[in-house]
Amino acid sequence: MAGRSRSGDRDDNVTVSFGAKFARSDQFKTVFREGMALVEAAATYLDGDGRKEARKLRPPHSLAYATESMRLTTRLMQLASWLLIRRAVSEGELTLEQAVEEQRKIKLPVTGSEQPSRELGALPARLRELIEESAKLEERVIRLDQMLGHRQLPPAGEADNPLKQLSRLRAAFGKEAE
């Protein structure tokens, strides 16, 4: 993108990075704060009241709770990673090239591609609220990612293979992921 020189003449050698400018904007800071607050709220709920509420559920609702809470956690981890990478670039902690490489590890879904459990209506209200809030945040982040021109590519050499994802979980969390 061409810019203007100090004299006001067109300067074709100046580029403006929308991504860098956006990451320093008030809009990004708002999305960042909301995203991190949602991560904290979900963690607090799932470790506290959510655990108590889950114990009261019977199959198939208990399975739906486990499935949806895992989806929620995964979604929020991906979103927090995206937000933290964007912030790291704006604060000079990562170069744009490093950020692009890190973002290759994040898999943002196509908007609306994930179908909620049929038992969603039987789940605790707070879990449903957190799921809805996280889905809205995910939509915002996907739109921002598209505006910034990032393509969602799997890590180099890896297809979208569930076995590869399982091996990454095992590596990250040890044998507990089995």
C-alpha positions as protocol buffer text, in pm:
chain_id: "A"
residue {
  index: 1
  type: MET
  ca { x: 0 y: 0 z: 0 }
}
residue {
  index: 2
  type: ALA
  ca { x: 147 y: 333 z: -98 }
}
residue {
  index: 3
  type: GLY
  ca { x: 175 y: 615 z: 153 }
}
residue {
  index: 4
  type: ARG
  ca { x: 244 y: 985 z: 143 }
}
residue {
  index: 5
  type: SER
  ca { x: 575 y: 1152 z: 206 }
}
residue {
  index: 6
  type: ARG
  ca { x: 611 y: 1439 z: 451 }
}
residue {
  index: 7
  type: SER
  ca { x: 561 y: 1686 z: 167 }
}
residue {
  index: 8
  type: GLY
  ca { x: 226 y: 1524 z: 85 }
}
residue {
  index: 9
  type: ASP
  ca { x: 348 y: 1371 z: -240 }
}
residue {
  index: 10
  type: ARG
  ca { x: 273 y: 1007 z: -306 }
}
residue {
  index: 11
  type: ASP
  ca { x: 558 y: 784 z: -183 }
}
residue {
  index: 12
  type: ASP
  ca { x: 536 y: 435 z: -332 }
}
residue {
  index: 13
  type: ASN
  ca { x: 814 y: 307 z: -106 }
}
residue {
  index: 14
  type: VAL
  ca { x: 616 y: 345 z: 218 }
}
residue {
  index: 15
  type: THR
  ca { x: 400 y: 60 z: 335 }
}
residue {
  index: 16
  type: VAL
  ca { x: 154 y: 69 z: 617 }
}
residue {
  index: 17
  type: SER
  ca { x: 96 y: -248 z: 814 }
}
residue {
  index: 18
  type: PHE
  ca { x: -271 y: -270 z: 898 }
}
residue {
  index: 19
  type: GLY
  ca { x: -199 y: -561 z: 1134 }
}
residue {
  index: 20
  type: ALA
  ca { x: 58 y: -368 z: 1336 }
}
residue {
  index: 21
  type: LYS
  ca { x: -160 y: -58 z: 1350 }
}
residue {
  index: 22
  type: PHE
  ca { x: -466 y: -262 z: 1446 }
}
residue {
  index: 23
  type: ALA
  ca { x: -285 y: -444 z: 1728 }
}
residue {
  index: 24
  type: ARG
  ca { x: -214 y: -106 z: 1889 }
}
residue {
  index: 25
  type: SER
  ca { x: -571 y: 18 z: 1844 }
}
residue {
  index: 26
  type: ASP
  ca { x: -835 y: 64 z: 2111 }
}
residue {
  index: 27
  type: GLN
  ca { x: -1056 y: -183 z: 1923 }
}
residue {
  index: 28
  type: PHE
  ca { x: -793 y: -457 z: 1958 }
}
residue {
  index: 29
  type: LYS
  ca { x: -732 y: -373 z: 2323 }
}
residue {
  index: 30
  type: THR
  ca { x: -1106 y: -409 z: 2387 }
}
residue {
  index: 31
  type: VAL
  ca { x: -1122 y: -746 z: 2211 }
}
residue {
  index: 32
  type: PHE
  ca { x: -810 y: -856 z: 2399 }
}
residue {
  index: 33
  type: ARG
  ca { x: -952 y: -760 z: 2740 }
}
residue {
  index: 34
  type: GLU
  ca { x: -1288 y: -922 z: 2665 }
}
residue {
  index: 35
  type: GLY
  ca { x: -1117 y: -1239 z: 2540 }
}
residue {
  index: 36
  type: MET
  ca { x: -891 y: -1275 z: 2842 }
}
residue {
  index: 37
  type: ALA
  ca { x: -1180 y: -1200 z: 3079 }
}
residue {
  index: 38
  type: LEU
  ca { x: -1382 y: -1473 z: 2910 }
}
residue {
  index: 39
  type: VAL
  ca { x: -1095 y: -1720 z: 2946 }
}
residue {
  index: 40
  type: GLU
  ca { x: -1075 y: -1638 z: 3316 }
}
residue {
  index: 41
  type: ALA
  ca { x: -1453 y: -1660 z: 3365 }
}
residue {
  index: 42
  type: ALA
  ca { x: -1467 y: -1999 z: 3192 }
}
residue {
  index: 43
  type: ALA
  ca { x: -1177 y: -2136 z: 3397 }
}
residue {
  index: 44
  type: THR
  ca { x: -1335 y: -2014 z: 3719 }
}
residue {
  index: 45
  type: TYR
  ca { x: -1670 y: -2166 z: 3628 }
}
residue {
  index: 46
  type: LEU
  ca { x: -1534 y: -2500 z: 3507 }
}
residue {
  index: 47
  type: ASP
  ca { x: -1313 y: -2540 z: 3815 }
}
residue {
  index: 48
  type: GLY
  ca { x: -1586 y: -2435 z: 4057 }
}
residue {
  index: 49
  type: ASP
  ca { x: -1961 y: -2425 z: 4006 }
}
residue {
  index: 50
  type: GLY
  ca { x: -1933 y: -2608 z: 3675 }
}
residue {
  index: 51
  type: ARG
  ca { x: -1776 y: -2908 z: 3842 }
}
residue {
  index: 52
  type: LYS
  ca { x: -2055 y: -2920 z: 4098 }
}
residue {
  index: 53
  type: GLU
  ca { x: -2322 y: -2887 z: 3830 }
}
residue {
  index: 54
  type: ALA
  ca { x: -2158 y: -3155 z: 3614 }
}
residue {
  index: 55
  type: ARG
  ca { x: -2172 y: -3408 z: 3899 }
}
residue {
  index: 56
  type: LYS
  ca { x: -2550 y: -3372 z: 3911 }
}
residue {
  index: 57
  type: LEU
  ca { x: -2594 y: -3461 z: 3542 }
}
residue {
  index: 58
  type: ARG
  ca { x: -2677 y: -3810 z: 3418 }
}
residue {
  index: 59
  type: PRO
  ca { x: -2610 y: -3962 z: 3076 }
}
residue {
  index: 60
  type: PRO
  ca { x: -2648 y: -3841 z: 2805 }
}
residue {
  index: 61
  type: HIS
  ca { x: -2632 y: -3493 z: 2962 }
}
residue {
  index: 62
  type: SER
  ca { x: -2307 y: -3570 z: 3145 }
}
residue {
  index: 63
  type: LEU
  ca { x: -2145 y: -3669 z: 2814 }
}
residue {
  index: 64
  type: ALA
  ca { x: -2277 y: -3351 z: 2650 }
}
residue {
  index: 65
  type: TYR
  ca { x: -2134 y: -3146 z: 2939 }
}
residue {
  index: 66
  type: ALA
  ca { x: -1793 y: -3309 z: 2897 }
}
residue {
  index: 67
  type: THR
  ca { x: -1799 y: -3260 z: 2521 }
}
residue {
  index: 68
  type: GLU
  ca { x: -1912 y: -2898 z: 2532 }
}
residue {
  index: 69
  type: SER
  ca { x: -1676 y: -2799 z: 2813 }
}
residue {
  index: 70
  type: MET
  ca { x: -1383 y: -2949 z: 2617 }
}
residue {
  index: 71
  type: ARG
  ca { x: -1494 y: -2762 z: 2304 }
}
residue {
  index: 72
  type: LEU
  ca { x: -1522 y: -2443 z: 2507 }
}
residue {
  index: 73
  type: THR
  ca { x: -1177 y: -2487 z: 2657 }
}
residue {
  index: 74
  type: THR
  ca { x: -1019 y: -2566 z: 2320 }
}
residue {
  index: 75
  type: ARG
  ca { x: -1190 y: -2271 z: 2152 }
}
residue {
  index: 76
  type: LEU
  ca { x: -1077 y: -2032 z: 2424 }
}
residue {
  index: 77
  type: MET
  ca { x: -719 y: -2164 z: 2415 }
}
residue {
  index: 78
  type: GLN
  ca { x: -705 y: -2100 z: 2040 }
}
residue {
  index: 79
  type: LEU
  ca { x: -855 y: -1752 z: 2075 }
}
residue {
  index: 80
  type: ALA
  ca { x: -626 y: -1657 z: 2363 }
}
residue {
  index: 81
  type: SER
  ca { x: -326 y: -1774 z: 2161 }
}
residue {
  index: 82
  type: TRP
  ca { x: -432 y: -1561 z: 1865 }
}
residue {
  index: 83
  type: LEU
  ca { x: -483 y: -1256 z: 2086 }
}
residue {
  index: 84
  type: LEU
  ca { x: -153 y: -1303 z: 2268 }
}
residue {
  index: 85
  type: ILE
  ca { x: 40 y: -1337 z: 1941 }
}
residue {
  index: 86
  type: ARG
  ca { x: -116 y: -1018 z: 1803 }
}
residue {
  index: 87
  type: ARG
  ca { x: -34 y: -833 z: 2125 }
}
residue {
  index: 88
  type: ALA
  ca { x: 324 y: -966 z: 2124 }
}
residue {
  index: 89
  type: VAL
  ca { x: 375 y: -825 z: 1777 }
}
residue {
  index: 90
  type: SER
  ca { x: 242 y: -484 z: 1877 }
}
residue {
  index: 91
  type: GLU
  ca { x: 471 y: -476 z: 2182 }
}
residue {
  index: 92
  type: GLY
  ca { x: 776 y: -579 z: 1981 }
}
residue {
  index: 93
  type: GLU
  ca { x: 812 y: -917 z: 2151 }
}
residue {
  index: 94
  type: LEU
  ca { x: 764 y: -1102 z: 1820 }
}
residue {
  index: 95
  type: THR
  ca { x: 848 y: -1006 z: 1465 }
}
residue {
  index: 96
  type: LEU
  ca { x: 577 y: -1031 z: 1205 }
}
residue {
  index: 97
  type: GLU
  ca { x: 754 y: -1336 z: 1060 }
}
residue {
  index: 98
  type: GLN
  ca { x: 762 y: -1507 z: 1402 }
}
residue {
  index: 99
  type: ALA
  ca { x: 395 y: -1424 z: 1453 }
}
residue {
  index: 100
  type: VAL
  ca { x: 299 y: -1576 z: 1117 }
}
residue {
  index: 101
  type: GLU
  ca { x: 485 y: -1894 z: 1209 }
}
residue {
  index: 102
  type: GLU
  ca { x: 319 y: -1909 z: 1552 }
}
residue {
  index: 103
  type: GLN
  ca { x: -23 y: -1844 z: 1401 }
}
residue {
  index: 104
  type: ARG
  ca { x: 22 y: -2144 z: 1173 }
}
residue {
  index: 105
  type: LYS
  ca { x: -18 y: -2354 z: 1490 }
}
residue {
  index: 106
  type: ILE
  ca { x: -357 y: -2201 z: 1567 }
}
residue {
  index: 107
  type: LYS
  ca { x: -657 y: -2353 z: 1394 }
}
residue {
  index: 108
  type: LEU
  ca { x: -943 y: -2108 z: 1376 }
}
residue {
  index: 109
  type: PRO
  ca { x: -1248 y: -2284 z: 1235 }
}
residue {
  index: 110
  type: VAL
  ca { x: -1467 y: -2169 z: 954 }
}
residue {
  index: 111
  type: THR
  ca { x: -1744 y: -1964 z: 1113 }
}
residue {
  index: 112
  type: GLY
  ca { x: -2039 y: -2181 z: 1213 }
}
residue {
  index: 113
  type: SER
  ca { x: -1865 y: -2509 z: 1127 }
}
residue {
  index: 114
  type: GLU
  ca { x: -1896 y: -2659 z: 1475 }
}
residue {
  index: 115
  type: GLN
  ca { x: -2232 y: -2811 z: 1561 }
}
residue {
  index: 116
  type: PRO
  ca { x: -2330 y: -2801 z: 1929 }
}
residue {
  index: 117
  type: SER
  ca { x: -2450 y: -3110 z: 2107 }
}
residue {
  index: 118
  type: ARG
  ca { x: -2818 y: -3198 z: 2071 }
}
residue {
  index: 119
  type: GLU
  ca { x: -2827 y: -3200 z: 2451 }
}
residue {
  index: 120
  type: LEU
  ca { x: -2710 y: -2837 z: 2477 }
}
residue {
  index: 121
  type: GLY
  ca { x: -3046 y: -2719 z: 2612 }
}
residue {
  index: 122
  type: ALA
  ca { x: -3015 y: -2957 z: 2909 }
}
residue {
  index: 123
  type: LEU
  ca { x: -2677 y: -2819 z: 3015 }
}
residue {
  index: 124
  type: PRO
  ca { x: -2634 y: -2566 z: 3296 }
}
residue {
  index: 125
  type: ALA
  ca { x: -2726 y: -2211 z: 3198 }
}
residue {
  index: 126
  type: ARG
  ca { x: -2382 y: -2068 z: 3281 }
}
residue {
  index: 127
  type: LEU
  ca { x: -2207 y: -2318 z: 3056 }
}
residue {
  index: 128
  type: ARG
  ca { x: -2445 y: -2232 z: 2772 }
}
residue {
  index: 129
  type: GLU
  ca { x: -2374 y: -1860 z: 2828 }
}
residue {
  index: 130
  type: LEU
  ca { x: -1999 y: -1918 z: 2815 }
}
residue {
  index: 131
  type: ILE
  ca { x: -2035 y: -2124 z: 2498 }
}
residue {
  index: 132
  type: GLU
  ca { x: -2240 y: -1848 z: 2335 }
}
residue {
  index: 133
  type: GLU
  ca { x: -1996 y: -1575 z: 2442 }
}
residue {
  index: 134
  type: SER
  ca { x: -1698 y: -1776 z: 2317 }
}
residue {
  index: 135
  type: ALA
  ca { x: -1869 y: -1840 z: 1981 }
}
residue {
  index: 136
  type: LYS
  ca { x: -1928 y: -1465 z: 1939 }
}
residue {
  index: 137
  type: LEU
  ca { x: -1566 y: -1389 z: 2028 }
}
residue {
  index: 138
  type: GLU
  ca { x: -1453 y: -1657 z: 1785 }
}
residue {
  index: 139
  type: GLU
  ca { x: -1656 y: -1497 z: 1505 }
}
residue {
  index: 140
  type: ARG
  ca { x: -1496 y: -1159 z: 1581 }
}
residue {
  index: 141
  type: VAL
  ca { x: -1146 y: -1304 z: 1583 }
}
residue {
  index: 142
  type: ILE
  ca { x: -1207 y: -1494 z: 1258 }
}
residue {
  index: 143
  type: ARG
  ca { x: -1325 y: -1171 z: 1092 }
}
residue {
  index: 144
  type: LEU
  ca { x: -1023 y: -983 z: 1228 }
}
residue {
  index: 145
  type: ASP
  ca { x: -790 y: -1258 z: 1112 }
}
residue {
  index: 146
  type: GLN
  ca { x: -941 y: -1240 z: 764 }
}
residue {
  index: 147
  type: MET
  ca { x: -910 y: -860 z: 762 }
}
residue {
  index: 148
  type: LEU
  ca { x: -545 y: -893 z: 856 }
}
residue {
  index: 149
  type: GLY
  ca { x: -499 y: -1129 z: 562 }
}
residue {
  index: 150
  type: HIS
  ca { x: -398 y: -1438 z: 755 }
}
residue {
  index: 151
  type: ARG
  ca { x: -477 y: -1771 z: 602 }
}
residue {
  index: 152
  type: GLN
  ca { x: -547 y: -2062 z: 832 }
}
residue {
  index: 153
  type: LEU
  ca { x: -286 y: -2318 z: 737 }
}
residue {
  index: 154
  type: PRO
  ca { x: -204 y: -2632 z: 931 }
}
residue {
  index: 155
  type: PRO
  ca { x: 149 y: -2650 z: 1073 }
}
residue {
  index: 156
  type: ALA
  ca { x: 403 y: -2724 z: 801 }
}
residue {
  index: 157
  type: GLY
  ca { x: 379 y: -3085 z: 686 }
}
residue {
  index: 158
  type: GLU
  ca { x: 69 y: -3172 z: 888 }
}
residue {
  index: 159
  type: ALA
  ca { x: -275 y: -3242 z: 756 }
}
residue {
  index: 160
  type: ASP
  ca { x: -584 y: -3188 z: 967 }
}
residue {
  index: 161
  type: ASN
  ca { x: -537 y: -3530 z: 1124 }
}
residue {
  index: 162
  type: PRO
  ca { x: -700 y: -3613 z: 1460 }
}
residue {
  index: 163
  type: LEU
  ca { x: -416 y: -3855 z: 1544 }
}
residue {
  index: 164
  type: LYS
  ca { x: -162 y: -3576 z: 1500 }
}
residue {
  index: 165
  type: GLN
  ca { x: -375 y: -3355 z: 1725 }
}
residue {
  index: 166
  type: LEU
  ca { x: -392 y: -3631 z: 1987 }
}
residue {
  index: 167
  type: SER
  ca { x: -15 y: -3671 z: 1978 }
}
residue {
  index: 168
  type: ARG
  ca { x: 27 y: -3295 z: 2028 }
}
residue {
  index: 169
  type: LEU
  ca { x: -209 y: -3309 z: 2329 }
}
residue {
  index: 170
  type: ARG
  ca { x: -11 y: -3600 z: 2474 }
}
residue {
  index: 171
  type: ALA
  ca { x: 311 y: -3411 z: 2425 }
}
residue {
  index: 172
  type: ALA
  ca { x: 165 y: -3102 z: 2591 }
}
residue {
  index: 173
  type: PHE
  ca { x: -9 y: -3274 z: 2882 }
}
residue {
  index: 174
  type: GLY
  ca { x: 174 y: -3604 z: 2919 }
}
residue {
  index: 175
  type: LYS
  ca { x: -9 y: -3932 z: 2964 }
}
residue {
  index: 176
  type: GLU
  ca { x: -310 y: -3758 z: 3123 }
}
residue {
  index: 177
  type: ALA
  ca { x: -443 y: -3691 z: 2771 }
}
residue {
  index: 178
  type: GLU
  ca { x: -483 y: -4064 z: 2703 }
}
